[in-house]
Amino acid sequence: DGMANDSLKSLANAVENGALPQLERLHLCLVGVDVDGVQAIISAAENHGSLANLAILDIGNNRNAEAATVLGEAVVRGVFPRLHTVYLKTTGIEPRTWFELKQQALQNNIDVM
């Protein structure tokens, strides 16, 4: 959905500008996230050291396996250093990919739900 993508890019801009340094929970379930929006958030976090306090990230129920996989891969790379829980349920991720992401995340003490 174009509006959801625009909203995620606006959120990424806010992150890039340091507007959300203490954000601990980000719930994006049921908003229609897509790969471009997720990549904008990841890029903002990687390139600006923002979202360092993010502990919970929820993109469940978006039914976009590609976006969820991209986000899951960023999580296991350590893009969000204090993250302890990521919700990826009902995103359409293939079971094998889900299992692999979950195993890698658990090695970093991150629970994938």
N, C-alpha and C positions, 0 to 999 in steps of 0.2 A: 504494500500500500504506500503510495507516494507521500501521504501526509505523515505516516509513521516514520518513514525514512527521513523526511525533512526534520521531524522532531528529534530524531536521534542525532542528526547532524548539528542541530541547535544545541543539544546537550553536549555533544563533543566540543563545540565551540566554547561553551561555558567551562568545560573541563580544561581546555587549552588555556583559557584566560585566568585560570586559578580560582574560579568562582565557587568550587565545591571541594575544598581541601579536606573537610572533615566528613564527607559523605561516607557512611558505613553500610547502607543498604540501598540497593538499586533494584526495583521491581519493574520489569518490563514485560510481564506476562500479559498475553492477550492484546498486545499493541501492534502486532504485525511487523515484527522486526525482520529486516532482510540483511543480506550480506554487506551491502554498502553501509548501512547504518551501524552494524556491529563493527565493521572495520574502522569506521570513523571513531567510535568509542575506544577501540583497542589502540589505534594510532595516537589518539590524544593521551591515553594513559602511558604508552611507551615513550613518546617523544617529549612529554612535559612532566613526567614523574607525578602526574596527578592520579587521583583515585588510589593513593597509597594506603588509605585507611579503609578501603572497601572490604567488608567482611562477608557480605551476602549479595549474590547476584542472581536474579531470577529472570530467565527468558522463557520459562515454561509456557506451554499451550499456544505457541506461535506457529507450529506446524511448518517450520522452515529448517529442514535438516542441514542444509548448507550453512546457513547462518549459525546454527547451534554448533556445528562441527568446527567452524572457524573460531567461535568463542571458546569452545572446549579446548582447542589446541593452544589458544592464547593463555588460558588458565593454567594448563600444565607447563607452559614455558615460564610461568612466574610473572606475567604482566601485572597481576594484581597481588602484591606481596603479602597482604594480610588476609586475603580471601580464605575463608574456611568452608564455605558452602556455595555451590552453584546448582541452580535448578534448571535442568534441561528436559524435564518430563514432557511428553506429548509434543515433541518438536519434530518427530519423524526421523531421528537419527537411526541409522541401521544398527541392529543389535550388536554386531561385531565391533563397530566403531564406538558405540556406547561402552561396551565392555573394556576396550582398550583405553579410552579416555578415563574411565572410572579407575582402572588399575594404576595408570600414570598419576592421576590426581591423588589417589590414596597414598602414594609414595611421598607426596608433598603435604600430607595431612589435610587434604581438601576433600570434602564429601561431595560427590556428584549425586544429585537426586533427580 
